[in-house]
Amino acid sequence: LNNFVVENDALLVVIDTTLEDGQPRHDVLDVVEVCPRPSLLRTRQDRYNRTLAYAVCYGSGEIFVVDVADAQVVDRIDGGGGPHDFVIVPDAPGVPETIRGFGFLANFGEHTIGVVDLREDSPTYHQLIGRIGWPEELER
């Protein structure tokens, strides 16, 4: 499966890219409405083997979380001012245990890095739990 966001229409499109006769299928499986002006999409497998797509929404200051298999928004994360980029720390060899299960959100609008809890068993799952830097208004 492949996913992408359509910025102008605020949509997440789920596409089947499995190979058929050596060519990707490119069949649209589902379309999910997300926030206005999504700027970025990241995906990850949770510990229940669900593929979750994280649509970063600059305009609304949120991250929409979509369960790709069910094609439903399952959560919304308050991201702070002007989230632009989102890095999900992989659960992989060589990655320090202390940062596994977290995401880091670059907030262009307030000049901070937000820390998002991605640990399913945590009471702060899918919440912005801290900021690096001091939030300030973007000068215009």
C-alpha positions in Angstrom: 0.0 0.0 0.0 1.0 3.5 -0.6 -0.5 6.7 0.8 -0.2 10.3 0.0 -2.0 13.6 0.8 -3.6 15.9 -1.6 -2.9 19.3 -0.3 -5.5 21.3 -2.2 -8.3 19.0 -1.4 -7.3 18.0 2.2 -7.4 14.3 1.4 -5.4 11.2 2.3 -5.5 8.7 -0.6 -4.8 5.0 0.1 -3.5 3.3 -3.0 -2.8 -0.4 -3.7 0.6 -0.6 -5.2 1.0 -4.4 -5.2 2.5 -5.8 -8.3 0.3 -7.4 -11.0 2.2 -8.8 -14.0 5.3 -6.9 -12.8 3.5 -3.5 -12.7 2.1 -1.7 -9.7 -1.7 -1.8 -9.6 -2.3 1.9 -8.6 -5.9 1.2 -7.5 -7.4 3.8 -5.2 -8.7 1.8 -2.2 -10.0 4.7 0.0 -10.0 8.4 0.4 -10.0 10.0 3.9 -10.7 13.6 4.6 -8.0 15.2 6.7 -7.2 18.8 7.8 -7.0 21.8 5.5 -3.5 22.4 4.0 -1.7 19.1 5.0 2.0 19.7 4.6 3.5 16.2 5.1 2.6 12.5 5.5 4.5 10.0 7.6 3.6 6.4 8.2 4.5 3.8 10.8 3.5 0.3 12.0 2.2 0.3 15.6 2.7 -2.7 17.8 -0.7 -4.1 16.8 0.6 -4.2 13.1 -1.8 -1.4 12.1 -0.4 1.1 9.5 -1.0 4.5 10.9 -0.6 7.6 8.6 0.3 10.9 10.3 -0.9 13.9 8.2 0.9 17.1 9.5 -1.4 20.1 9.2 0.3 23.4 9.2 -2.8 25.5 9.1 -4.7 23.9 12.0 -1.7 23.1 14.1 -2.6 19.4 14.3 -1.5 16.0 13.2 -4.4 13.8 11.9 -3.8 10.1 12.6 -5.4 7.7 10.1 -5.7 3.9 10.3 -4.9 3.1 6.7 -6.7 -0.3 6.8 -9.9 1.1 8.1 -9.6 4.4 6.3 -10.6 6.4 9.4 -9.2 9.2 11.4 -8.4 7.6 14.7 -6.8 10.5 16.5 -5.9 14.2 16.3 -2.7 15.4 18.0 -2.4 19.1 19.0 0.9 20.0 17.3 1.5 23.6 18.3 2.1 26.6 16.1 2.7 25.8 12.4 3.8 22.2 12.3 5.8 21.6 9.2 7.9 18.4 9.4 7.6 15.2 11.5 10.2 12.6 12.2 9.2 9.3 13.7 12.1 7.6 15.6 12.4 4.0 14.3 12.4 1.0 16.7 15.6 -0.3 15.2 18.9 -1.7 16.3 21.3 1.2 17.0 18.6 3.6 18.0 18.9 4.5 21.7 16.0 3.1 23.9 15.5 6.5 25.4 14.1 8.0 22.2 12.3 5.0 20.7 8.5 5.5 20.6 8.7 9.2 20.0 8.2 11.6 17.2 9.7 15.0 16.7 7.7 17.8 15.2 9.2 20.9 13.7 6.9 23.9 14.4 7.8 26.6 12.0 5.2 29.0 13.3 6.4 29.1 16.8 10.1 28.1 16.3 10.1 25.0 18.4 10.6 21.2 18.2 7.6 19.3 19.7 8.0 15.9 21.2 5.1 13.5 20.5 4.5 10.3 22.5 3.9 7.4 20.1 4.1 4.6 22.7 0.7 2.8 22.6 0.8 1.7 26.3 1.6 5.3 27.5 -1.1 7.5 29.2 0.2 10.3 27.0 -0.1 8.3 23.7 -0.6 10.6 20.7 0.0 13.8 22.7 2.5 16.6 22.5 4.5 16.0 25.7 7.2 18.7 25.4 8.8 21.4 23.4 12.5 22.1 22.7 12.8 25.9 22.6 10.4 28.7 23.7 7.3 29.2 21.6 7.2 32.6 19.9 5.0 34.2 17.3 6.1 34.2 13.7 6.9 37.8 12.7 5.1 38.9 9.6 
